[in-house]
Amino acid sequence: MPWMEKLFESLLEMMPLPDGLEILPASQIPAPRAGLAFVKDENPRPLLPVEPVTKYHEATLLINKRITTDGWYQDVRHLRFHFEDPVTWNPGDIAVLHPHTHPDDVQALLERFGWIGRADVPIRLSRTSTTGHAIPSHVLDHPTTLREIFTSVLDISCVPRKAFFEWLVHFTSDSLEKEKFEEFTSISEEGQDDLYQYTHRVRRTILEVLQDFRHVSIPLEYIFDVFPLIRARQFSIASSSRYPMVPLHPTTNSSSSQQDKDETDPVQNGQLSDGKKEKEGVYLDLCVAIVTYRTKLKAPRRGLCTTWLSNLNPPLLDLSSPFPTNQETNGDTNEKQSPETNNPLRIRVGIRRGALRLPPRPKPPQSSLKGDVIAGVQIETSNEKENNACTPVICIGPGTGVAPMRAIIQERITRDETDNTLYFGCRSSSQDYHYAREWEAHAQAGDLTFSVAFSRDQPEGERKVYVQDLIERDSARIWELVGKRNAWVYISGASNKMPAAVKAAIRQAAITEGGLSESEADTYVGKMEWEGRLFEECWS
């Protein structure tokens, strides 16, 4: 783009480089940031990545169960981890996981560059340059292997950026490939459009690019320059650390028989199916949608982390003793664990503080009570009961957005705060109604009021129903909770039209039920957000 070239020229005129520095020509290869040395007399160790402001704990994966029906377009998993340590977290906190690349993809890359013979030989890395992105410290601390590096450190499954092709210009021996890379990395509009069409539009991965351009040969010492790092993935925790372990109801259809439930649910009311007590410790649940979709490419596109999670196959549950052999598949997974395997599946799980906050707890009763004394007994006044009442919460979480809402509801129940409302949304009552029996059980116990929008269950020709429609329908109750009782509202889910539509429904309740003007209603909802009474956690 000509304007960018003129901008750089003007910047150099205004702010010349210091003496002794010059702009390197594009044809010159920068020095590598890492040095690699093979060390056959050392034992490699697993690499343990870390994220800032994150506390890590070793957990055992107990459950990896599909909770949407077989054949449904989306595979949603309920995962349960067990910590032996007294780990705690708050509703809205984040679980941090470090995914691994699928072994088949790692093998394909090693074969592509002829590194199979050295893939499992121990190596030590050293930092040779301070320019560019820093090499993770955990990679420098211990001996490792090429296979481990491409499994847990360097990403070959993401869509490459422009910088990736800028390196490939230096490492191809073919003139046509070099010309194509230079076209991808040019600042021309045509070059940028070609790069978008080749990579981002079809979500082509780094591994697939390297398989397309067969004349590229990357020197080992440059792998930390060429390949990006695998990013940690964050998931909203779907349970409270203070809530006792609850049974998992894997089917979504609430009409399933009790016999079917007993056969598929390994944990019933805090006990195993054989009557043994659950293992002591803390349990963390996740509700995760497995990312898979199609583009114009033949192979389906898959998310790195969710593919890794979907293939984790824990042994059959027996939480009261050392883990038994895996006699049957626990979850709809692609990898089967050997029947001889007797080891628990351990994973490092990081926990990071989230932004969500619960309403302050009710104030304890005052030592000097007001009211009438009858026969030596203090009678509470209505004002005191008001002061001790908990603040209502309204949770709106369609799809996997229900994860943090489940944590909120469980936490509130442990605090004996039962004025909880949930609006859940999904497509079908029989296909993807997550945690249906759990909501029903909470409602029967008087701990929850809930409504569900099944957007695809309406008769043909009728308008689809979403969570915002339920809120609009319940406008009188919504304003009673929000406008008169200062309820806190939580919204979680995909950042499409839903969050804005939910806030619009609350605004409308303020107008129709609260008598506010449109501008006053806008101000009121904005004030709720500013005060923290309306919290939104959405993703694209």
N, C-alpha and C positions, 0 to 999 in steps of 0.2 A: 504494500500500500504506500503510494508516494508520500502521503502526509506523515507517515511514521518515519520515513527516511529523513524528511525535512525537520521533523521534531528532534531526532537524534543529532542532526547537524547543528541545530540551534542550541541544544543543551550543551554540546561540546564547546561551542563558542562562548557560551555564558559561564560554563564551569569546566575549564580545561582539566585534563587529567594531571595529577602531580608528576613532578619530574621523575623519570625512571620507569614510569608505567606507560604501557601502550596497549591498544586493543589488539588481541590476538586474531590472526586471520582465521577465517572459517575452516580452512583446510587443515589447520593444526590440531592434533589430538591432545586434549588436556591430560595431565598426568593422572593416573588412577588414584582413587582415595584409599584403596585397601591393598595390603600385601597378603598373599596366601603362601603358606609353607606346609607341606605334607610332613606329618610327624607320626611315624608308624609305631613308635614305642609308647604312645599315650592313648588313653581310653576316652572316646568321645562321651559327652554328657548331653542330656536333653537341654535344649535352649528354653529358658524361662523368660519370656518377654514381660515387660512391665509398662504400665501406663501411669502418667502423673495423677496425683490425688486419688489413687485407687488402692484399696487394701485387698490383698490376695489371700485366698484360703483354698486348701485342698478339699475337694468335694468328691463324693461318689455318685455317679449317675444311676438312679434307681429305675426310672421310668422314662421311656421314649415311645409314647403312644399316639397314634393318629386319632384325632377327635372329630374329624369330618368323615363322612361315610366313604367307603371304598367306591371308586369311580367318580366321586365328586371332583369338579374341576380344580379345586384347591386342596392341597395337603397341609393341614394345620396340625402341629404337634403340641402335646402337653409333655413337658420335660420336668422331672423332679430330681433335685440334687439333695444329697444328705451331707451335712457337716457334723463331724464329731465335736468340734470346738463350739463354744457358746457364741456363735456369730449372730449379730443383730443388724437390722437395717430398718429404715422407715418406709412407709408407703411412698411410692414415687421414686425410690432409689433405683439405681441402674446396675444390672449385671453385665460385666465386661468379659467377653470371651475372645480368645485368640485362635482363629480357625486354622486348619491345616489343609493344604492342597491335596487333592485326591492322588493316591499313589500311582494310578495309571498315568495321570498327567505329568507327574514328576518323572516317571520312567520314560515317557515319550520325549521330554525335554533332554534328559541325559543321553538318550540314544541319538537324538537329533544332532548334538554337538560332539558325540563320540566320547562322552565322559563316564560311560558305564564302568570301565575298568578302575576308575579312581573315585567312584561315587561314594564308597563306604570306607575309604581310607581316611584316618583322622587328619584334620588340618587345623592349623592355628592361624587366626587373622590378626593383622596389625593395621593401625591407621597410618597411612603414608602421606596424607594431605589433609589440611584443615579446611579446604575450600569445599563448597557444595554442602549437601545434606550430611549430617553426622551419621556415622555408623553406630547402630545401637550398642550400648555398652555390654549388654548380656551376650552379644555375639563375640566380643573380644575377650571375655573373661575365661572361657573354657574351650578346650578342643572340641571340634564338631566335625561334620562331614558335609560334602556337597549335597547329598540327598536330604539331610536335615535342613540345610539352608533353604533349599527350594521347596521344602515341605512346610516350614513354619516361619520363614523370615522374608524371602523374596517372592513377589507376587507374579505369577505367570498366567493368572486367570482373569485379570482385569482388562478393560479396554485401554490400549496404549494411548498416551498423550503425545503431543508434538515432540517433546523432548526426547522421547524414546527413539523416534525416527532420526532425530539429529545425531544421535550416537550411531545408528545403523549406517549412516552415510560413510563413516570411517571404517566399517567392518564388513563391507561387501566387496567381493572381487569381481562382480559383474557390473558392467557399465550401464546396462538398462535398469538394473535394480537401483544403482546409485542415482540415476536420473529420476526415478520414481520417488526416492526418498527426498531428494532435493526439491521436487515438486510439492511433496507433502509439507515440507518445512518452510516453504517460501511464504512471503507475506502477501502474495497475490490472492485475489478473491477466488480465482479458479483453483489454485492449489489447496486452499482451505476447504473449498467445497468438495474436492476429490478426497481429501483426508476424512471429512465427515461421512461421505458416502461409503468409504471403505471400512471405517472403524466404528464410529459412534452410531450411525443409523442402524446397522445390523448387529451391533454389540460384539464385534470380532475381538477375540482375546489375544494377548501377547503370544501365547503358544501357537495359536492359529496363524498369526502373522509370520512367525519364524518358520512355520511349516510351509507357508506360501513362498517365502523368499529363501530358496535353498542355498544361495551363495553367501549368506551371512555367516560369519564365524567370529564369535565374541571371545576375546582372550579372558581367561579365568580371572585375572586381576581386575578386570573392568566390570564384573557382574554387579557390584554394589553401585556402580555408576549408571548402568544401563537399566537394570530392573528396579521397579519401585518396591517399597516395603509393603508387606501385608498389614493392613490396618486392623486394629482391634474392632470388634463389633459390640454394639451396646443394645441391650434389651431391657425393657421395663419389667421389673420383677412382678410376678403375678400372685404373690402370697405375702402374708405377714409373718415375720419371724417369731411373733408371740402367739400365733394361732396354732392349735394342735393339728397334727397331720390329718388331712381329710381324705376320704376315699376318692379315687378317681373314677368317674363315670365315663368310660370311653365312647359309648354310643351317644349320639345327639338326640335320638328320638326318645322323648320322655315316656312313651308308652311301652318301652321294652320291658320284658318281664323281670321279676326279681330273680328268677333262676338264671336268666341270661346275665344279669348284673353280677351275681355271685360267681359265675364261671369266669368272667372276664376281669373282674376287679380284684387285684391281689391284696388290697388293704380295705378292711371294712371297719369303720368306726374305731380306728386306732388299734385294731388287731389284724393279724394276718389271717388268711383263710383257714389255717390249721389251728387258730386259737391263740397263737403265741403273741406276746406283746410286741409292739413296734420298737425298733431300736432307738435308744435315747439319742438326742441330738437335735439339730435344727434342720428344717426342710425348706428348700427354696424351689418355687415353681416358675416355669416360663411357659408362655403361650406364643408359639412361633409359627408363622406361615412360611412354608418351604418355597423359595423363589425359583420358579421355572416358567419359561415362556418361549415363544417361537418368533423368529424373524425370518428374513428371506434365506438365511443360511439353513443347511440341511439339519445340522445337529441342534437340538433345543438348547436354549441359554439357561444356565443354572447359577444361582447365587453361591459364592464360595463358602460362606459360613453355614448357610442353611443346608447345603449339600453335605458338608462335613457333619453337621448335627444329625441329619436324617439317617446317616450311616452308622451312628454310634448305637451299638446294640448291647444294652446292659444285661447281666444274667438274670435268671428268674428270681424274683424277690424272696428273700428270707432274711429279714432284718434283725433277727434275734441271735444269729450265730454267724460264723464265717460264711461267706457267700457260696452257695451251692453251685452245682453244674447247671448250665443253661439247657433245660430240658425242652423248652419251647421258645419260639420267637416272642419277645416282649416288645411289640411295636411293629409297624409296617416299615421294615428297613431293607436295604439292598444287600447289606453284608450280614452274614450269619456267623455267630460266634461258635467256636468249636465246642462240642459237648464236653470235652475234657477240660475246658477253661474253668478254673476255679477262683480266678482273681477278680476283684471288683474293678469296675471301669472308673478310674480316677481322673479328674479334670481340675485344672486350676481355674477358679472362678474369682474374678475381681468384683468388688462392690464399690460403687461410686455414689456419692451423695447427689440426689436429684433436686430439682427446683420446687417440687410439689410440697405443700405444707397442709397439715390438717388444722381444723379450727381449734382454738385453745380449749382445753378441757374445762368443764364447769367448775366454778369456785366451790371449795368445800363449805359445809355449813358453818355459820358463825357461832362462836362460843356463847354469845349472848343473843338468844333468840327473841324475836318479837312475836306477839300473839297472845291468845288467852291461855291461862293455866286452869285446867279442870282436873280436880282430884290429884293435884301434884304432877300432872302430865302436861308438857308444853305442846300446844296445838299450833302447827305451822300455819302461817298466813299464805294467801295465794301468791303474794309477791315473792316469798321465799321459794316456793315451788318453781316459779318462773326463773329465778336466778340459778337453780340447780338443774334446769332442763338443758340437755345437750343441744348444740347448734345443729340443725338439719344439714345434710349434704345431698346433692343431686349429682349422680354420676352418669355421664353419657359416653358410652364406649361401644360403638359397632365393631364387629369383626374382632381382630386381635387387639383392637384398642381397648377391649375389656380387661386386659392384663392388669394395668395399674388400678383399675376400678375394683377388681377382685381383691387386691391388696388393701385398698382403702376400706372396703366393707369388712373384711376379716379383722383388720386392726380395730375398727370401730366396735365390732362385736366383743372383742376382748376387753374393751374399755366400758362395756355395758352402755354403749351409745347406739341406740336402735332406730333412730329417726333417719333411716337411709333409704334413698330412692335410686333405682337403677333404670336407665333406658338403654336397652341392648338392641342392636340391629344386625340382621343377617339376611341371606337370600331365602332360605328354606327352613321350616320348622323341623324337617326330617333329615336335613343334610349337614347343616353347619351351625346348629344352635349350641354354642359352646357353654358348657357347665350348666345345662338346663336343670338337672335335678338339684344341683347345689342352690340355685336361686329359689327353686320351689321349697327346699328344706328351710332356707332362711326365712322365707315368707311365712311358712307355717309356724315357725318359732316366734314370729312377731318382730324379727330383726330387719326386715327388708320389705319395701314395696317396689315392685318391678313391672315393667311393660316391655314387650318385645315387638319390633317391627320386622315382619317377614316380607321383604320387598318383592319376592317373586311368587308368593303364594296367593295373590289376588286372582280372581277369575279373569279370563282373557278379555281384554278391552278396558278393564278398570285401571285406575291410576295406581302406580306403585306407592307403597307406604314406607317412609323412612323415619328415623328417630325424631327428626325435626317436626314431622307431622304429628307424632304422639305428644310432643311437648306443646304444640299448638292446640291440640285437642284438650290437653289438661291445663289450659291456661289459668283457670281459676285456682287450681291447686298449686301451680308453679308460682303464681304471684303471692299466694298465702305463705309459701315457704320462703321465697326470695324477698318479697317486698315487706312482709310483716314480721317474719321470723329470722331474717338475715341469713338465709341458707347460703352455704358455699357450693359453687357449681364447678364440676370438673369435666372437661371435654378431652377425649383421646381418640385417635384414629387417623385415617388417611387425610392429608391436607388438601382435600378436594373442595366440593361445595358444602360439605357437611358442617364444619365448624362455623362458617359464616351464617348458614341457614339456622343452626341452633341458636346463635346469638340473636338472630332476627326474630326467632320465635319467642325468646325471652323478652325482647324489646316490645313485641306485639302484646304480650301478656301485661306488660307495664302500662300499655296504652288502654287496652280493652278492660282490664280488671282493676288497674291501679289509678286510672283516670289521668295519666300523664299525657302531655302533648308529645308529638314525635321528637322534638328537640330535647325535651326533658327525659324521654325514654332513652335517647342516645346518650345523654349525659349520665343517666343512672347506670347503664350497662358499662360505659367507660369507667365510671367510678368503681364499679365492682372489680374490673380488671386491675385498676390502679391499686386498690386496697388488698388485692390478693384473694378476693372472694370468688373470682371467676378465673380459673386456671385452664390453660390450653396446652396439651402436649400432642402435637400432630407431626406427621412425617409424610414425605413425598414418595 
